[in-house]
Amino acid sequence: MSEIDVRVKGQGSVTGDAVIVDTAIDTICSACGGSAEAVAELKSHYVCAECLRLRLEAISVARYQLRGSSKLPWGKLTS
């Protein structure tokens, strides 16, 4: 797996151990088109945490629905 490039708005980027300070760095999310505090590279596109989170949740729900199991994929719910 290649190193992940993370860009932080107004600060710069980090790829592996390489830190680059760049106050003009672009942090536009390729998925939602919005400006984000930080974005991570995903196959030449940059994606914000919210878009990544939504996709991970969708994966969990899809696995649950396709499995046909009565067990919840995220554990027991308590109140």
C-alpha positions as CSV (number, residue, x, y, z in Angstrom):
1,M,0.0,0.0,0.0
2,S,1.3,3.4,-0.9
3,E,1.7,6.2,1.6
4,I,-1.4,8.3,2.3
5,D,-1.2,12.0,1.5
6,V,-3.1,14.2,4.0
7,R,-3.7,17.9,3.4
8,V,-4.6,20.3,6.2
9,K,-6.2,23.6,5.2
10,G,-3.9,26.6,5.8
11,Q,-1.1,24.4,7.1
12,G,0.3,22.0,4.6
13,S,0.5,18.2,3.9
14,V,2.0,15.1,5.4
15,T,2.9,12.0,3.3
16,G,4.5,9.3,5.4
17,D,7.4,11.1,7.2
18,A,7.5,14.0,4.8
19,V,6.0,17.2,6.1
20,I,5.5,20.1,3.8
21,V,4.4,23.5,5.1
22,D,2.1,25.3,2.6
23,T,-0.4,27.8,3.9
24,A,-2.1,28.0,0.4
25,I,-2.8,24.3,0.1
26,D,-6.1,23.2,-1.4
27,T,-8.5,21.1,0.7
28,I,-11.5,20.7,-1.5
29,C,-13.2,17.3,-1.2
30,S,-13.5,15.5,-4.6
31,A,-16.6,13.6,-3.3
32,C,-18.8,16.4,-2.0
33,G,-17.1,19.4,-3.6
34,G,-16.9,21.2,-0.3
35,S,-14.0,22.9,1.4
36,A,-12.8,20.8,4.3
37,E,-10.4,21.3,7.3
38,A,-8.5,18.3,6.0
39,V,-8.6,15.7,3.2
40,A,-6.9,12.4,2.5
41,E,-5.8,11.2,-0.9
42,L,-7.7,8.3,-2.4
43,K,-6.6,7.2,-5.9
44,S,-5.6,10.8,-7.0
45,H,-8.7,12.3,-5.4
46,Y,-8.9,14.0,-2.1
47,V,-11.8,13.1,0.3
48,C,-12.9,14.7,3.5
49,A,-13.5,12.8,6.8
50,E,-17.2,13.2,6.6
51,C,-17.4,11.6,3.1
52,L,-15.1,8.8,4.1
53,R,-17.2,8.2,7.3
54,L,-20.4,8.0,5.2
55,R,-18.9,5.5,2.9
56,L,-17.6,3.3,5.7
57,E,-21.0,3.3,7.3
58,A,-22.6,2.4,4.0
59,I,-20.2,-0.6,3.7
60,S,-21.2,-1.8,7.2
61,V,-25.0,-1.4,6.5
62,A,-24.7,-3.1,3.1
63,R,-22.8,-6.1,4.5
64,Y,-25.4,-6.4,7.3
65,Q,-28.3,-6.3,4.8
66,L,-26.8,-8.7,2.4
67,R,-25.7,-11.2,5.1
68,G,-29.4,-11.6,6.2
69,S,-28.3,-12.0,9.8
70,S,-30.1,-10.7,12.8
71,K,-26.8,-9.7,14.4
72,L,-26.0,-6.0,14.2
73,P,-22.6,-5.4,12.6
74,W,-21.7,-2.7,15.2
75,G,-22.5,-4.6,18.3
76,K,-25.2,-4.5,21.0
77,L,-27.2,-1.4,21.4
78,T,-27.9,-0.2,24.9
79,S,-29.8,2.8,26.3
